[in-house]
Amino acid sequence: MPPSRVLKDRFGRTINYVRLSVTDRCDFRCVYCMAEDMTFLPRQQVLTLEEIARLARTFQGLGTEKIRLTGGEPLVRKDILDLVGEIGRLGLRDFAMTTNGSQLSKLAESLRQAGLRRLNISLDTLDAGRFRQITRTGQLSRVLEGIDAAREAGFRGIKLNAVIMKGRNDDEILDLVAFARRKQVDISFIEEMPLGQITDHDRGESLCSSDDVRARIRRYHDLLPTTDDSGGPARYFRMPDSPVRIGFISPHSHNFCATCNRVRVTVAGRLLLCLGNEHSVDLRRILRGYPEGDGKLRETIIRAMDLKPERHHFSSDGDVQILRFMNMTGG
């Protein structure tokens, strides 16, 4: 069915991409995402899978063409395959998930069968010891097995995400490109975002800009700009001798707000209108207060678009503008 209404904000941007967080929990404790000792939400504050599916259906009826499931780590949520199956039957143009890859060796085939189309897999280093330092709890071997499992399951859209930090993993940029070329998967390099108060490192000192990453790659590979659009914030380049695309997500150095087409719903049901601002609306209250019909939910989402700000204002000096951690936001 065609949407009965298309979501637009005050600045004329069409909002057709929603990221739905299914959990704030994760089996990793990545240094740029959360504190080592985290307190997670109690169960009653977390949306049920049925509520998340209801949100997906409602957003699709409002013109959403792309849904991405995020976390935390979405694959630690019990019965996640049921939710994937529900959303997979909606007929979206794009249905994706962001994952740390630790559970893919077990679940990749089932996810594809349930209707998931694309995977973004976090991979910041190829060194097992360094991987343990960055994730605090993760095992690199499990993620590498997960990447292979995703490829074997037949996923056509697999992309690696690498957050590059000076002094931690910026010496591996070319190694990560070589790995992506070898596995025939795309890769995006991401500037660290100032979300949540961390003590592990100084973000002002560790920030590695997309321009810096791109310059290092260009010493060894020609990078040709493309008009490819994944429906997200990445700007893509191609190499003449490989089908692999290299993307850059640059919230600091190349603000992508003018073309922002997305909103996020946290696992607690808050509709976040911008990653870098606190503008939000409580959808959990509507979901639970009006369980019989979606009219009020639709109306609330439509009216919320007027709260979407024109842009975020991340600083590059390490100051934290947003106190919530990335696992609370949804990747």
C-alpha positions, 0 to 999 in steps of 0.5 A, spaced: 500 500 500 502 507 498 503 511 504 497 515 506 502 521 508 510 522 507 513 525 513 517 532 512 520 537 517 520 544 517 526 545 512 523 541 507 527 534 508 523 528 507 524 523 513 524 516 510 529 512 514 528 510 521 533 507 526 529 502 531 533 500 537 531 493 540 536 493 546 541 498 550 545 491 552 551 489 548 556 483 549 562 488 548 563 495 552 567 499 546 571 505 549 567 510 544 560 507 545 559 506 553 562 506 560 566 499 562 561 499 568 554 500 565 547 500 568 542 498 563 534 499 563 529 495 567 525 491 563 519 495 564 522 501 560 524 497 554 519 496 548 517 489 547 518 486 540 511 487 538 511 495 540 517 495 536 514 491 530 508 496 531 512 502 530 515 499 524 508 498 521 506 505 523 512 508 520 512 504 513 505 507 513 508 514 513 512 513 507 518 510 511 522 506 505 528 504 510 529 501 517 535 499 520 535 495 527 540 497 532 542 497 539 546 496 543 547 489 540 541 487 536 543 480 536 543 479 544 535 481 544 531 474 545 527 472 539 530 478 535 528 473 529 521 474 530 522 481 529 526 481 523 521 476 520 515 481 522 519 487 519 521 483 513 514 482 510 513 489 510 516 490 503 521 496 505 526 498 499 531 497 504 532 493 511 538 493 514 542 491 521 548 494 525 551 489 529 558 487 532 558 481 528 559 476 535 553 472 533 553 472 526 556 465 525 550 462 529 544 467 526 547 470 519 543 465 515 536 465 519 537 473 519 537 472 511 531 467 511 527 472 515 528 478 510 534 482 512 537 485 506 543 488 509 548 488 514 553 493 517 558 490 521 563 494 526 570 492 525 575 497 528 582 493 528 584 487 525 589 485 531 586 481 536 589 484 542 588 491 540 580 489 539 580 486 546 582 493 548 577 497 544 571 492 545 574 491 553 570 484 552 570 482 545 574 476 541 576 478 534 576 471 531 568 471 533 567 477 529 571 475 523 567 468 523 561 472 523 563 476 517 565 470 513 558 467 515 554 473 513 558 472 506 556 465 506 549 466 507 548 470 501 548 477 504 549 482 498 549 488 502 555 487 507 559 493 510 564 494 515 564 500 520 571 502 523 571 508 528 578 511 527 582 514 533 589 517 533 593 513 537 589 507 537 587 504 530 589 510 525 595 505 523 591 500 521 587 504 516 590 501 510 590 494 513 582 495 514 582 497 506 586 491 504 581 486 508 575 489 505 578 488 498 580 481 500 573 479 503 569 484 497 565 488 502 564 495 503 567 499 508 566 506 512 570 510 516 567 514 521 569 520 525 568 518 533 562 522 535 561 526 542 556 522 545 556 520 553 562 522 558 568 517 557 574 516 561 578 511 557 581 517 552 581 524 550 576 525 544 579 531 542 586 528 542 583 522 538 579 525 533 581 523 526 578 526 521 575 523 514 580 528 510 586 525 514 583 518 513 582 519 505 589 522 504 592 516 507 588 511 503 590 516 497 597 515 497 596 507 495 589 507 492 586 512 487 579 514 490 574 516 485 567 520 487 561 516 486 554 518 486 552 512 490 547 513 496 545 508 501 540 512 504 544 514 510 550 519 511 556 516 508 559 519 502 562 513 497 568 513 493 570 507 489 577 504 487 579 503 479 581 496 481 576 493 485 568 493 486 569 495 493 566 502 496 569 506 501 565 511 505 566 516 510 561 518 515 564 525 517 559 528 523 565 533 525 568 535 518 563 535 513 556 536 516 551 532 513 545 535 516 542 538 509 540 532 507 538 528 513 532 523 512 532 519 518 530 519 525 531 514 531 527 511 536 531 508 542 529 502 546 525 506 551 521 509 546 523 516 545 523 518 538 530 522 537 529 527 531 537 528 531 543 524 533 546 530 536 541 534 539 536 532 545 529 534 541 525 527 542 518 525 543 515 519 548 512 514 543 512 509 549 507 513 552 503 513 546 504 505 544 501 503 551 496 509 552 493 507 546 494 500 544 487 499 540 489 503 534 495 507 531 491 514 529 494 517 535 501 514 534 501 517 527 499 523 529 504 524 534 510 522 529 507 527 524 507 533 529 514 531 532 517 532 525 516 540 527 521 539 532 527 536 528 532 541 528 536 544 522 543 541 524 547 538 530 553 542 533 558 537 534 565 540 537 572 537 535 575 539 542 572 533 546 567 536 549 561 532 550 554 535 548 550 529 549 550 525 555 547 519 553 551 514 550 551 511 543 548 504 546 542 508 549 541 512 542 541 506 537 547 506 532 
